[in-house]
Amino acid sequence: MSFTIVIVGYQIFRAIIGGTWQTENIIIVALGIIIAGLFVMAGFLINQSRTIGILLERTKNFNSRILILERNF
């Protein structure tokens, strides 16, 4: 994906200087990169929510365990 961003950046630079691509093509490619980035971020957030869910489940009774340990001392 980063290689695509480099190519699009180069084409945008050439379009500003003398023009190679049409403006519509540059906009369409930029939107495609943004949408691909959103899919990557969504996958990352789904993974993070699973991890947080596992951690919350492991620490669900942590407060009661600490209270029991406190009573023993």
N, C-alpha and C positions, 0 to 999 in steps of 0.2 A: 504494500500500500504506500510506503514512503517513496518508492521509486516513481509511482504514479504522481504523487504530489510534486516531486522534483520536475517531472516532465510538464505538468500543468503550469507550475511556476515559471518554467522556461518559456512556455508558449505565451503566457500572460505578458512576460517581459518583452517578447518579440512582438506581440500585438500592440503594446504601448509604443514601441520604437517604430515599427514599420508595418506591422500587421501580417499575421500568418493565418490565424484562425478567425472565424467570425465570432463576434461577441456572444451570440447565442450558444455556440458550442462550448465556449469557456464557461458560461454560466451553468450549462447542463452538466459538464464534468465536475464543476465545483459542488453542485448539489449532490451529485453521486458520491463524492468524497465525504461530504457531510453526513449523508444517510448511512454510508458504510461505517463511519465513526460512531454514529448513534447505535448501530447494531453491536459494535464492539463494546461500547459503554453499557448497553443493556445486558449483555452476557456477563460483564464484570459485576454489575449490580446484583444480578441473580445469584452469582457465586458468593458474593459478600453476604447476601441475605441468608443463604444456606449456612454459611459459617457462623453468623451471628445467632441464628436459630439453634445451632448445635451448642454454642457457648451458653445461651440462655437456658437451655434444657439442662446442661451440666451444672449450672449454678442456681437452679431453681430452689433447692432446699438449703442453700448455703447459709442463709440467715438463721434458720432453725438449728442447724448444726453448730453454728457459733454460739448460740444461746445455750445449748446443751453443754458444750465444752466450757462455757463460762460458769455454769452452775457447778460443774465438777471441781472448779478451783476455788 
